[in-house]
């Protein structure tokens, strides 16, 4: 798993926010400017290429949005953060998020705000 930013890492882990992974799962936290450095780009490319062949060499991450969305560009067209046809053969679950990660982030923030208010006023 390559998460961009600490917020996305929290969302992708358990509700208790412990960063625990199975022995075969590792989480890498990347800054949104990570790909501007050629060395970092090679490392991230290697990680993508060796993550169960979900990513091919032609659709490695090209740009990372400041909000945490990994963008893949092919022939000047935004194609999303994963190659669906390849990923569905490998992934146990594949859940595309309509509109990117923004709506999920908002949903989690609203849920956390509600839970905090409930605790504070009960």
ROBAMAR-158481 format. One record per residue: z, y, x of N, C-alpha, C, O in turn. Coordinates in pm, whole numbers, padded with zeros to 5 digits. Each point is the difference from the previous one (the first is absolute). Layout:
<npz=Z; npy=Y; npx=X; capz=Z; capy=Y; capx=X; cpz=Z; cpy=Y; cpx=X; opz=Z; opy=Y; opx=X>
...
# end
This chain:
<npz=00000; npy=-00116; npx=00086; capz=00000; capy=00116; capx=-00086; cpz=00000; cpy=00122; cpx=00090; opz=00084; opy=00011; opx=00089>
<npz=-00176; npy=00080; npx=-00112; capz=00001; capy=00126; capx=00071; cpz=00031; cpy=00108; cpx=-00102; opz=-00084; opy=00033; opx=-00084>
<npz=00204; npy=00022; npx=00092; capz=00042; capy=00104; capx=-00092; cpz=-00013; cpy=00134; cpx=00069; opz=00033; opy=00014; opx=00118>
<npz=-00080; npy=00084; npx=-00191; capz=-00013; capy=00135; capx=00054; cpz=00116; cpy=00083; cpx=-00052; opz=00004; opy=00036; opx=-00118>
<npz=00090; npy=-00007; npx=00205; capz=00114; capy=00081; capx=-00039; cpz=00117; cpy=-00083; cpx=-00048; opz=-00018; opy=-00110; opx=-00051>
<npz=00136; npy=00163; npx=00067; capz=00121; capy=-00071; capx=-00035; cpz=00014; cpy=-00021; cpx=-00150; opz=00055; opy=-00101; opx=-00043>
<npz=-00105; npy=00195; npx=-00040; capz=00011; capy=-00016; capx=-00146; cpz=-00075; cpy=-00122; cpx=-00048; opz=00051; opy=-00076; opx=-00083>
<npz=-00173; npy=00055; npx=00134; capz=-00076; capy=-00117; capx=-00040; cpz=00067; cpy=-00128; cpx=00047; opz=-00007; opy=-00102; opx=-00068>
<npz=00072; npy=00106; npx=00183; capz=00072; capy=-00117; capx=00048; cpz=00114; cpy=-00034; cpx=-00093; opz=00023; opy=-00117; opx=-00031>
<npz=00050; npy=00219; npx=-00016; capz=00109; capy=-00025; capx=-00095; cpz=-00054; cpy=-00061; cpx=-00128; opz=00059; opy=-00095; opx=-00052>
<npz=-00169; npy=00147; npx=00002; capz=-00057; capy=-00051; capx=-00125; cpz=-00041; cpy=-00145; cpx=00015; opz=00014; opy=-00079; opx=-00094>
<npz=-00064; npy=00041; npx=00212; capz=-00053; capy=-00135; capx=00017; cpz=00108; cpy=-00103; cpx=00030; opz=-00031; opy=-00118; opx=00014>
<npz=00157; npy=00160; npx=-00002; capz=00108; capy=-00092; capx=00027; cpz=00094; cpy=-00009; cpx=-00119; opz=-00022; opy=00065; opx=-00103>
<npz=00126; npy=-00144; npx=00118; capz=00095; capy=-00023; capx=-00108; cpz=00067; cpy=00129; cpx=-00045; opz=00001; opy=00099; opx=00072>
<npz=00054; npy=-00103; npx=-00193; capz=00068; capy=00118; capx=-00055; cpz=00122; cpy=00042; cpx=00082; opz=00039; opy=00117; opx=-00004>
<npz=00021; npy=-00212; npx=00079; capz=00117; capy=00039; capx=00080; cpz=-00042; cpy=00069; cpx=00129; opz=00085; opy=00037; opx=00082>
<npz=-00215; npy=-00018; npx=-00064; capz=-00056; capy=00075; capx=00112; cpz=00029; cpy=-00063; cpx=00136; opz=-00006; opy=00069; opx=00102>
<npz=00037; npy=-00199; npx=-00100; capz=00015; capy=-00066; capx=00129; cpz=-00138; cpy=-00039; cpx=00048; opz=-00082; opy=-00052; opx=-00076>
<npz=00057; npy=00076; npx=00202; capz=-00131; capy=-00031; capx=00056; cpz=-00003; cpy=-00144; cpx=00049; opz=00000; opy=-00025; opx=00121>
<npz=-00001; npy=-00068; npx=-00214; capz=-00002; capy=-00141; capx=00037; cpz=-00137; cpy=-00056; cpx=-00034; opz=-00056; opy=00026; opx=-00106>
<npz=00005; npy=-00104; npx=00198; capz=-00131; capy=-00062; capx=-00020; cpz=00014; cpy=-00148; cpx=00033; opz=00089; opy=-00040; opx=00074>
<npz=-00179; npy=-00040; npx=-00130; capz=-00003; capy=-00140; capx=00038; cpz=-00049; cpy=-00010; cpx=00144; opz=-00046; opy=00099; opx=00057>
<npz=00058; npy=-00217; npx=00001; capz=-00039; capy=-00014; capx=00141; cpz=-00148; cpy=00026; cpx=00021; opz=-00041; opy=00037; opx=00110>
<npz=-00041; npy=-00055; npx=-00214; capz=-00144; capy=00022; capx=00016; cpz=-00043; cpy=00139; cpx=-00042; opz=-00118; opy=00034; opx=00012>
<npz=00210; npy=00048; npx=-00062; capz=-00036; capy=00133; capx=-00049; cpz=00065; cpy=00107; cpx=00086; opz=00120; opy=-00002; opx=00024>
<npz=-00200; npy=00093; npx=00021; capz=00050; capy=00113; capx=00079; cpz=-00047; cpy=00128; cpx=-00066; opz=-00109; opy=00005; opx=-00057>
<npz=00189; npy=00098; npx=00065; capz=-00037; capy=00130; capx=-00054; cpz=-00011; cpy=00098; cpx=00115; opz=00091; opy=00013; opx=00083>
<npz=-00202; npy=00056; npx=-00079; capz=-00024; capy=00102; capx=00101; cpz=-00005; cpy=00135; cpx=-00071; opz=-00074; opy=00016; opx=-00096>
<npz=00152; npy=00078; npx=00143; capz=00001; capy=00133; capx=-00060; cpz=-00087; cpy=00090; cpx=00084; opz=00023; opy=00016; opx=00120>
<npz=-00124; npy=00044; npx=-00183; capz=-00093; capy=00087; capx=00072; cpz=00013; cpy=00142; cpx=-00051; opz=00018; opy=00023; opx=-00120>
<npz=-00026; npy=00072; npx=00209; capz=-00004; capy=00141; capx=-00036; cpz=-00142; cpy=00032; cpx=-00045; opz=-00094; opy=-00065; opx=00044>
<npz=00078; npy=00164; npx=-00131; capz=-00134; capy=00028; capx=-00052; cpz=-00096; cpy=00046; cpx=00108; opz=-00121; opy=-00002; opx=-00022>
<npz=00170; npy=00044; npx=00138; capz=-00090; capy=00039; capx=00108; cpz=-00019; cpy=-00112; cpx=00102; opz=-00059; opy=00023; opx=00106>
<npz=00109; npy=-00143; npx=-00136; capz=-00006; capy=-00110; capx=00096; cpz=-00141; cpy=-00033; cpx=00045; opz=-00022; opy=-00034; opx=00117>
<npz=-00074; npy=00045; npx=-00208; capz=-00136; capy=-00041; capx=00034; cpz=-00075; cpy=00105; cpx=00080; opz=-00112; opy=-00025; opx=00043>
<npz=00171; npy=00142; npx=-00022; capz=-00069; capy=00100; capx=00081; cpz=00005; cpy=-00036; cpx=00148; opz=-00079; opy=00051; opx=00078>
<npz=00169; npy=-00139; npx=-00040; capz=00011; capy=-00046; capx=00138; cpz=-00077; cpy=-00131; cpx=00014; opz=00022; opy=-00093; opx=-00077>
<npz=-00112; npy=00086; npx=00177; capz=-00084; capy=-00120; capx=00016; cpz=00083; cpy=-00125; cpx=00026; opz=-00033; opy=-00107; opx=-00050>
<npz=00142; npy=00120; npx=00127; capz=00084; capy=-00116; capx=00027; cpz=00066; cpy=-00052; cpx=-00126; opz=00002; opy=-00121; opx=-00023>
<npz=00052; npy=00211; npx=-00058; capz=00061; capy=-00042; capx=-00127; cpz=-00103; cpy=-00062; cpx=-00092; opz=00029; opy=-00097; opx=-00069>
<npz=-00150; npy=00154; npx=00068; capz=-00106; capy=-00054; capx=-00085; cpz=-00034; cpy=-00143; cpx=00040; opz=-00023; opy=-00084; opx=-00087>
<npz=00020; npy=00057; npx=00216; capz=-00028; capy=-00137; capx=00047; cpz=00110; cpy=-00095; cpx=-00044; opz=-00027; opy=-00112; opx=-00042>
<npz=00153; npy=00157; npx=00053; capz=00112; capy=-00085; capx=-00040; cpz=-00006; cpy=-00029; cpx=-00150; opz=00013; opy=-00115; opx=-00041>
<npz=-00033; npy=00219; npx=-00040; capz=-00008; capy=-00019; capx=-00145; cpz=-00121; cpy=-00086; cpx=-00035; opz=00009; opy=-00085; opx=-00089>
<npz=-00121; npy=00105; npx=00156; capz=-00118; capy=-00083; capx=-00022; cpz=00028; cpy=-00146; cpx=00030; opz=-00042; opy=-00088; opx=-00074>
<npz=00113; npy=00062; npx=00184; capz=00035; capy=-00137; capx=00037; cpz=00089; cpy=-00062; cpx=-00107; opz=-00021; opy=-00114; opx=-00040>
<npz=00120; npy=00190; npx=-00007; capz=00090; capy=-00051; capx=-00103; cpz=-00077; cpy=-00034; cpx=-00127; opz=00025; opy=-00103; opx=-00063>
<npz=-00119; npy=00190; npx=00025; capz=-00080; capy=-00024; capx=-00121; cpz=-00087; cpy=-00123; cpx=00018; opz=-00011; opy=-00084; opx=-00090>
<npz=-00053; npy=00073; npx=00207; capz=-00090; capy=-00113; capx=00023; cpz=00075; cpy=-00132; cpx=00003; opz=-00058; opy=-00103; opx=-00032>
<npz=00185; npy=00105; npx=00069; capz=00077; capy=-00122; capx=00013; cpz=00099; cpy=-00019; cpx=-00115; opz=00103; opy=-00066; opx=00018>
<npz=-00133; npy=00122; npx=-00132; capz=00090; capy=-00014; capx=-00115; cpz=-00062; cpy=-00091; cpx=-00106; opz=-00009; opy=00038; opx=-00117>
<npz=-00034; npy=-00156; npx=00159; capz=-00058; capy=-00094; capx=-00095; cpz=-00144; cpy=00032; cpx=-00035; opz=-00050; opy=-00043; opx=-00104>
<npz=-00018; npy=00118; npx=00190; capz=-00140; capy=00036; capx=-00021; cpz=-00024; cpy=00073; cpx=-00131; opz=-00110; opy=-00006; opx=-00055>
<npz=00211; npy=00075; npx=00005; capz=-00020; capy=00081; capx=-00120; cpz=-00091; cpy=00117; cpx=00033; opz=-00082; opy=00040; opx=-00083>
<npz=00096; npy=00015; npx=00202; capz=-00083; capy=00111; capx=00043; cpz=-00106; cpy=-00052; cpx=00097; opz=00030; opy=-00083; opx=00085>
<npz=-00150; npy=00132; npx=-00098; capz=-00102; capy=-00032; capx=00099; cpz=-00012; cpy=00119; cpx=00093; opz=00053; opy=00107; opx=-00028>
<npz=-00123; npy=-00126; npx=00139; capz=-00009; capy=00107; capx=00099; cpz=-00074; cpy=00121; cpx=-00054; opz=00018; opy=00111; opx=00051>
<npz=-00102; npy=-00129; npx=-00154; capz=-00076; capy=00114; capx=-00052; cpz=00079; cpy=00084; cpx=-00099; opz=-00042; opy=00111; opx=-00033>
<npz=00156; npy=-00161; npx=-00016; capz=00076; capy=00081; capx=-00096; cpz=00144; cpy=00021; cpx=00042; opz=00092; opy=-00006; opx=-00081>
<npz=-00074; npy=00032; npx=00211; capz=00133; capy=00035; capx=00049; cpz=00037; cpy=00139; cpx=-00050; opz=-00087; opy=00080; opx=-00031>
<npz=00216; npy=-00052; npx=00023; capz=00040; capy=00133; capx=-00048; cpz=-00064; cpy=00112; cpx=00079; opz=00009; opy=00004; opx=00123>
<npz=-00073; npy=00086; npx=-00192; capz=-00067; capy=00113; capx=00064; cpz=00083; cpy=00127; cpx=-00010; opz=-00010; opy=00087; opx=00087>
<npz=00091; npy=-00076; npx=-00190; capz=00075; capy=00123; capx=-00020; cpz=00126; cpy=-00033; cpx=-00079; opz=-00001; opy=-00088; opx=-00086>
<npz=00107; npy=00159; npx=00116; capz=00124; capy=-00018; capx=-00076; cpz=00036; cpy=00133; cpx=-00063; opz=00018; opy=00100; opx=00070>
<npz=-00009; npy=-00100; npx=-00200; capz=00036; capy=00120; capx=-00075; cpz=00146; cpy=00035; cpx=00029; opz=00081; opy=-00088; opx=00029>
<npz=-00047; npy=00215; npx=-00036; capz=00138; capy=00044; capx=00025; cpz=00097; cpy=-00061; cpx=-00100; opz=00119; opy=-00009; opx=00028>
<npz=-00167; npy=-00032; npx=-00146; capz=00087; capy=-00059; capx=-00101; cpz=00016; cpy=-00149; cpx=00017; opz=00071; opy=-00063; opx=-00078>
<npz=-00135; npy=00004; npx=00178; capz=00022; capy=-00141; capx=00029; cpz=-00110; cpy=-00093; cpx=-00043; opz=00014; opy=-00121; opx=00018>
<npz=-00123; npy=00170; npx=-00072; capz=-00109; capy=-00087; capx=-00042; cpz=-00089; cpy=-00029; cpx=00119; opz=-00049; opy=00092; opx=00065>
<npz=00028; npy=-00219; npx=-00037; capz=-00092; capy=-00038; capx=00106; cpz=-00140; cpy=00002; cpx=-00059; opz=-00029; opy=-00073; opx=-00094>
<npz=-00056; npy=00157; npx=00150; capz=-00136; capy=00013; capx=-00052; cpz=-00097; cpy=-00078; cpx=00088; opz=00008; opy=00006; opx=00122>
<npz=-00099; npy=-00077; npx=-00184; capz=-00107; capy=-00067; capx=00073; cpz=-00131; cpy=00062; cpx=-00044; opz=-00027; opy=00014; opx=-00119>
<npz=-00053; npy=00024; npx=00216; capz=-00127; capy=00065; capx=-00031; cpz=-00113; cpy=-00086; cpx=00053; opz=-00001; opy=-00038; opx=00117>
<npz=-00093; npy=00006; npx=-00204; capz=-00119; capy=-00076; capx=00040; cpz=-00121; cpy=00078; cpx=-00048; opz=-00012; opy=00030; opx=-00119>
<npz=-00077; npy=00003; npx=00210; capz=-00121; capy=00076; capx=-00033; cpz=00036; cpy=00128; cpx=-00075; opz=-00061; opy=00032; opx=-00103>
<npz=00160; npy=00041; npx=00154; capz=00045; capy=00127; capx=-00058; cpz=00049; cpy=-00013; cpx=-00144; opz=-00003; opy=00098; opx=-00075>
<npz=00049; npy=-00217; npx=00035; capz=00052; capy=-00020; capx=-00134; cpz=00141; cpy=-00058; cpx=00011; opz=00022; opy=-00096; opx=00074>
<npz=00072; npy=00154; npx=-00148; capz=00137; capy=-00050; capx=-00001; cpz=00003; cpy=-00133; cpx=-00076; opz=-00039; opy=-00005; opx=-00116>
<npz=00085; npy=-00101; npx=00182; capz=-00003; capy=-00132; capx=-00063; cpz=00139; cpy=-00056; cpx=-00029; opz=00011; opy=-00114; opx=-00044>
<npz=00094; npy=00191; npx=00069; capz=00134; capy=-00047; capx=-00031; cpz=00074; cpy=-00047; cpx=00124; opz=-00045; opy=00023; opx=00112>
<npz=00159; npy=-00090; npx=-00134; capz=00080; capy=-00039; capx=00114; cpz=-00009; cpy=-00148; cpx=00034; opz=00070; opy=-00047; opx=00089>
<npz=-00155; npy=-00027; npx=-00156; capz=-00020; capy=-00140; capx=00033; cpz=-00136; cpy=-00044; cpx=-00054; opz=-00047; opy=00053; opx=-00100>
<npz=-00014; npy=-00148; npx=00167; capz=-00127; capy=-00056; capx=-00047; cpz=00034; cpy=-00107; cpx=-00104; opz=00045; opy=-00109; opx=00036>
<npz=-00066; npy=00140; npx=-00163; capz=00049; capy=-00084; capx=-00110; cpz=-00052; cpy=-00143; cpx=00009; opz=00078; opy=-00094; opx=-00014>
<npz=-00208; npy=00075; npx=00037; capz=-00058; capy=-00135; capx=00000; cpz=00059; cpy=-00088; cpx=00109; opz=00019; opy=-00120; opx=-00021>
<npz=00011; npy=00178; npx=00138; capz=00061; capy=-00078; capx=00108; cpz=00149; cpy=-00021; cpx=-00026; opz=00053; opy=-00109; opx=00023>
<npz=00014; npy=00213; npx=-00072; capz=00145; capy=-00008; capx=-00019; cpz=00037; cpy=-00100; cpx=-00109; opz=00102; opy=-00068; opx=00012>
<npz=-00183; npy=00057; npx=-00117; capz=00037; capy=-00090; capx=-00110; cpz=-00003; cpy=-00147; cpx=00043; opz=00064; opy=-00084; opx=-00064>
<npz=-00136; npy=00053; npx=00171; capz=-00003; capy=-00137; capx=00050; cpz=00125; cpy=-00035; cpx=00080; opz=00035; opy=-00117; opx=00013>
<npz=00031; npy=00218; npx=00042; capz=00112; capy=-00021; capx=00090; cpz=00133; cpy=00035; cpx=-00063; opz=00100; opy=-00068; opx=00023>
<npz=-00097; npy=00175; npx=-00102; capz=00126; capy=00053; capx=-00052; cpz=00054; cpy=-00085; cpx=-00114; opz=-00075; opy=-00049; opx=-00084>
<npz=00208; npy=00032; npx=00082; capz=00064; capy=-00067; capx=-00112; cpz=-00009; cpy=00083; cpx=-00126; opz=-00023; opy=-00052; opx=-00109>
<npz=00040; npy=00182; npx=00124; capz=-00010; capy=00096; capx=-00110; cpz=-00080; cpy=00119; cpx=00048; opz=00015; opy=00044; opx=00114>
<npz=-00100; npy=00007; npx=-00199; capz=-00077; capy=00120; capx=00033; cpz=00009; cpy=00093; cpx=-00120; opz=-00058; opy=-00028; opx=-00105>
<npz=00128; npy=00136; npx=00121; capz=00022; capy=00091; capx=-00111; cpz=-00053; cpy=00138; cpx=00034; opz=00071; opy=00081; opx=00061>
<npz=-00194; npy=-00053; npx=-00098; capz=-00053; capy=00134; capx=00027; cpz=00078; cpy=00104; cpx=-00080; opz=00037; opy=-00024; opx=-00115>
<npz=-00014; npy=00138; npx=00176; capz=00075; capy=00107; capx=-00066; cpz=-00100; cpy=00106; cpx=-00044; opz=-00057; opy=00069; opx=00085>
<npz=00034; npy=-00054; npx=-00217; capz=-00093; capy=00103; capx=-00046; cpz=00045; cpy=00138; cpx=00046; opz=00115; opy=00038; opx=-00020>
<npz=-00205; npy=00036; npx=00081; capz=00034; capy=00133; capx=00047; cpz=00072; cpy=00003; cpx=00133; opz=00050; opy=00105; opx=00040>
<npz=-00042; npy=-00218; npx=00030; capz=00066; capy=-00003; capx=00130; cpz=00150; cpy=-00019; cpx=-00012; opz=00050; opy=-00041; opx=-00105>
<npz=00021; npy=00072; npx=00212; capz=00145; capy=-00022; capx=00003; cpz=00079; cpy=00112; cpx=-00067; opz=00119; opy=-00016; opx=-00024>
<npz=-00183; npy=00128; npx=-00006; capz=00069; capy=00113; capx=-00062; cpz=00075; cpy=-00035; cpx=-00127; opz=00119; opy=00030; opx=-00010>
<npz=-00185; npy=-00093; npx=-00089; capz=00069; capy=-00036; capx=-00124; cpz=00119; cpy=-00094; cpx=00023; opz=00101; opy=00012; opx=-00069>
<npz=-00114; npy=-00105; npx=00163; capz=00112; capy=-00091; capx=00029; cpz=00116; cpy=00076; cpx=00062; opz=00116; opy=-00024; opx=-00034>
<npz=-00147; npy=00115; npx=00125; capz=00105; capy=00080; capx=00062; cpz=00075; cpy=00082; cpx=-00104; opz=00123; opy=00005; opx=00001>
<npz=-00197; npy=00057; npx=-00092; capz=00062; capy=00080; capx=-00106; cpz=00086; cpy=-00089; cpx=-00090; opz=00111; opy=00039; opx=-00037>
<npz=-00161; npy=-00157; npx=00002; capz=00077; capy=-00092; capx=-00085; cpz=00131; cpy=-00040; cpx=00067; opz=00105; opy=-00003; opx=-00065>
<npz=-00110; npy=-00029; npx=00193; capz=00122; capy=-00039; capx=00072; cpz=00097; cpy=00117; cpx=00011; opz=00120; opy=-00017; opx=-00018>
<npz=-00172; npy=00137; npx=00046; capz=00087; capy=00118; capx=00008; cpz=00067; cpy=00029; cpx=-00134; opz=00118; opy=00033; opx=-00005>
<npz=-00194; npy=-00045; npx=-00105; capz=00059; capy=00022; capx=-00133; cpz=00107; cpy=-00104; cpx=-00031; opz=00105; opy=00034; opx=-00055>
<npz=-00132; npy=-00159; npx=00090; capz=00098; capy=-00106; capx=-00023; cpz=00128; cpy=00027; cpx=00080; opz=00110; opy=-00015; opx=-00052>
<npz=-00126; npy=00054; npx=00178; capz=00116; capy=00030; capx=00084; cpz=00077; cpy=00121; cpx=-00053; opz=00123; opy=00001; opx=00002>
<npz=-00194; npy=00100; npx=-00050; capz=00065; capy=00119; capx=-00057; cpz=00080; cpy=-00038; cpx=-00124; opz=00114; opy=00043; opx=-00016>
<npz=-00173; npy=-00124; npx=-00070; capz=00068; capy=-00046; capx=-00121; cpz=00125; cpy=-00080; cpx=00035; opz=00107; opy=00023; opx=-00056>
<npz=-00121; npy=-00118; npx=00150; capz=00115; capy=-00083; capx=00040; cpz=00111; cpy=00085; cpx=00061; opz=00118; opy=-00024; opx=-00026>
<npz=-00155; npy=00123; npx=00107; capz=00099; capy=00089; capx=00062; cpz=00074; cpy=00082; cpx=-00105; opz=00123; opy=00013; opx=00005>
<npz=-00197; npy=00042; npx=-00102; capz=00062; capy=00079; capx=-00107; cpz=00094; cpy=-00086; cpx=-00083; opz=00109; opy=00044; opx=-00038>
<npz=-00151; npy=-00167; npx=00010; capz=00083; capy=-00092; capx=-00078; cpz=00132; cpy=-00028; cpx=00073; opz=00106; opy=00000; opx=-00062>
<npz=-00114; npy=-00024; npx=00193; capz=00121; capy=-00025; capx=00078; cpz=00089; cpy=00124; cpx=00008; opz=00123; opy=-00010; opx=-00008>
<npz=-00185; npy=00124; npx=00023; capz=00076; capy=00124; capx=00017; cpz=00074; cpy=00039; cpx=-00128; opz=00112; opy=00051; opx=00008>
<npz=-00172; npy=-00075; npx=-00123; capz=00060; capy=00045; capx=-00126; cpz=00070; cpy=-00110; cpx=-00078; opz=00044; opy=00023; opx=-00113>
<npz=-00031; npy=-00141; npx=00170; capz=00070; capy=-00108; capx=-00073; cpz=00139; cpy=-00023; cpx=00055; opz=00072; opy=-00087; opx=-00050>
# end
